[in-house]
Amino acid sequence: MVRSVLDSFYLVCGYLAAAFMVGIGVCILAQIAWRMRGLTLDATEASGFCLAAATFLGLAHTMRHGSHVRIDLLTSRLPGRLRHRMNILNCLLGAAVTGYLAWNVGLLALQSFNFRDVSPGLLAMPMWIPQTGAALGVAALSIALLDEVVWLLGGRDSRYGAPDEVRIDAPVA
């Protein structure tokens, strides 16, 4: 039950990230259409907010599918048990850092909401809206990292490595 809830949560975050990517495209197309009519539409700020939301909301989904860029120069050379323990430590450290970041970005969004802070550009959008997307995305990544720690503590191999990943030291056919 918990597994399906978490997987659904990661998937929803991935869909939200994709929706914000579409939002970037819509902003660009709107600017082009208006420019072709001789009018000016400044959607740059809205595109930036969509980019921030897409980036942060996509973190957990991307990690769960093994698509994050990982540099394992050290861990790849460790023996199996030590590598496994290092993966647990890395996930715990990542969860702590992203949890701390999520907490503070969440507090920033709450503060922006309480002070009715708006963006400085032409759009004057309430700042809590994009900040909430960033906080939710980082919190989702922190949850995904803790989920991975629980998985690893069960004695299993990590799930975040891509099954078809290319190793630099592997011979290329």
MIPA-870879 format. One record per residue (C-alpha): y, x, z. Coordinates in steps of 0.001 Angstrom, whole numbers, plus 524288, in hexadecimal, padded with zeros to 5 digits. Last residue first. Layout:
N
YXZ/...
//
This chain:
173
7F6A7879F678FEB/7FFF587EA979A79/7F9D1886F07A514/7FDDF882957B2B4/807CE88AFD7BA0A/812FF881D97B6E8/80B63875E27BAD7/80CF6869927B2D8/80BA685CE37BA0A/8020E852FB7B4B1/7FE3284C787C15C/80C2F84D0B7C66D/80CC3851BD7D468/812348477E7DDA0/8051A8428C7E259/8023184DBB7EB92/7F40E850B17EEAA/7ED2B848F37F955/7EA6084CC680764/7EFA48401C80D42/7FB6D847F7811A3/7FED58492A80336/7FFBE83A688016C/807D5838DB80DE1/810D4843B080914/811B783D187FBB4/816478306C801E6/820588384480971/8251F83DCA7FC75/82566830457F652/82D1B82B09801F5/83709835FC80073/837F2833447F1DC/83A49824D27F4A2/844EE8286F7FE61/84B54830DA7F3EF/84B37825827EA62/8501181B887F447/85B49824627F85D/85F3D826F17EA38/85EF3818847E6DD/866C0815707F320/870E781FA67EF55/87290819347E207/875FF80C1F7E876/87CE0811507F498/887B2816E97EC0C/88D888099A7E8DD/8915680A7D7DA7F/89F7580DAF7D70A/89CAA80DA37C84A/8A87F815E37C486/8A422821257CCFA/8A5778244D7DB72/8992581D2B7DF9F/89AF6813287EA59/899E08142D7F92A/899688072280031/899ED80E4F80D4D/88D9B8079781256/88694808BA8053A/88A2F817098039E/88565819938117F/8789D812B580E98/876F481A9B8021A/879E48273680989/8701D8236781415/865DF8214780986/8695A82E6680381/8677383465810FD/85A4D82E0881396/85562830D3805DF/8594483F3480710/85246840968141B/8464B839EF80E69/8471F842AF80267/8475A84EE380AD7/83C9884A5481409/8340684543808FE/835888520B80190/831FE859DC80DA8/8260A8515980FFB/8221B85230801A2/82373860F5801CE/81BA78621380E69/810A8859A180901/8108D861667FC51/8104186DFD80440/80484868F080BD2/7FD4D866267FF16/800DD8737C7F9AC/7FBB5879AF8063D/7EEE687264804E0/7ED55875A37F66C/7F142884197F63C/7FF66886D47F2B2/8039088B6F7E526/807E087E057E063/80FF487C5B7ECBF/818DC887DC7E9EA/81CA2885B97DBC1/81C16877157DDB0/8288E872A17D739/82858864137D5C4/82F9F85BE77CBC7/82D6084DCE7CF51/824938461B7C62F/818898449B7CEA8/8183B835C47CD95/81B0D833937DBF5/8268383CF87DB06/82CA8835A27CFB9/82B90828A87D6CB/831AA82E807E2F7/83D1A834D07DBC3/84079829E27D23A/84996822B47DB6E/851A382F087DD56/853CE832397CF0C/8552E824437CA32/85F1A820F97D4E2/8673082D227D223/866B482AD37C376/86A9A81C8B7C514/87635820D17CD4E/87A0C82AA17C2E2/878E2820647B83E/881AE8174A7C01D/88BB0822457C128/88B3F825007B2AA/88CD0816B47AF28/89AEB817F07AAE0/89CCB80DF57A027/8A7598109F79621/8A9CF807DF78A8B/8AA5480ABC77C06/89EFB801B4778C2/8961580D687764D/89A3F812B578394/895E08061E78A0D/8887F806F7783D0/887128155E7873F/88B01813277956E/881AA807AF7966C/876AA80FD97909C/8790281A8B79AAC/87950810FD7A601/86D0580A327A111/865FC8174079FF2/869A281AE97ADD8/864FA80D967B277/857FA80FEA7AB93/8569381BFA7B420/85A07813457BFB4/84ED580A4E7BC11/845A8815FB7BB25/8496A81A427C8E2/8471580C587CDA4/839BC80C727C727/836598194B7CDD1/83AE2814247DB01/8327A808127D8BE/826ED810F57D59F/828D0818EE7E1F6/8294680C6C7EA0E/81D35807077E329/815DB813A37E62E/81A29812A17F45C/815F78046D7F589/809038072D7EEA0/805F9812797F7D4/809B480AA3803E4/800008000080000/
//
